[in-house]
Amino acid sequence: MNQNISYDELVQMKQDGKIGWLEFVQKGDNAEEYEQWCQDHGEKPTEANAELFVEMADQEAMKLLSNEG
């Protein structure tokens, strides 16, 4: 993770309005996956597609969790 910022700290910073979606993703554990996703879809990193990426990652995580039980 970049700059030793934990996920919980990133969430708090996002909730406090200190960072946007783009910075949230770029400083998080999924930064490389997001960069690859942008390249795969011919997109430049933006607030909008960073938010979409987070939503998609959350949905995938929930799907994986629901399959475990």
C-alpha positions in Angstrom: 0.0 0.0 0.0 1.3 3.4 -0.9 2.6 5.7 1.9 1.7 3.2 4.6 -1.9 4.4 4.8 -4.3 1.7 6.0 -7.7 1.0 4.4 -9.4 2.3 7.5 -7.4 5.6 7.3 -8.3 6.0 3.7 -12.0 5.4 4.4 -11.9 8.0 7.2 -10.1 10.5 4.9 -12.7 9.9 2.2 -15.6 10.4 4.6 -14.0 13.6 5.9 -13.7 14.9 2.4 -9.9 15.1 2.5 -9.5 12.9 -0.5 -11.6 12.0 -3.5 -12.3 8.6 -5.1 -9.3 8.8 -7.4 -6.8 9.4 -4.5 -8.6 6.7 -2.4 -8.0 4.1 -5.1 -4.5 5.3 -6.0 -3.3 5.1 -2.4 -5.1 1.8 -1.7 -4.3 -1.9 -2.1 -6.0 -2.0 -5.5 -4.0 0.8 -7.2 -2.3 -1.5 -9.7 -5.6 -3.3 -10.5 -7.2 0.1 -11.1 -4.4 1.2 -13.4 -4.7 -2.0 -15.3 -8.5 -1.7 -15.5 -8.1 1.9 -16.9 -5.7 0.6 -19.6 -7.9 -2.3 -20.4 -10.8 0.0 -21.0 -8.9 2.8 -22.7 -9.7 5.2 -19.8 -7.6 7.8 -18.1 -7.9 7.8 -14.3 -10.8 10.1 -13.2 -12.9 10.6 -10.1 -15.9 9.1 -11.9 -14.3 5.9 -13.0 -12.4 5.5 -9.7 -15.7 5.5 -8.0 -17.1 3.0 -10.5 -14.0 0.8 -9.9 -14.6 0.9 -6.1 -18.2 0.0 -6.5 -17.3 -2.9 -8.8 -14.6 -4.1 -6.4 -17.1 -4.0 -3.5 -19.6 -6.0 -5.5 -17.0 -8.6 -6.4 -16.0 -8.9 -2.8 -19.6 -9.3 -1.6 -20.1 -12.0 -4.3 -17.0 -13.9 -3.2 -18.1 -13.7 0.5 -21.6 -14.9 -0.3 -20.2 -17.9 -2.1 -18.2 -18.9 0.9 -21.2 -19.4 3.2 
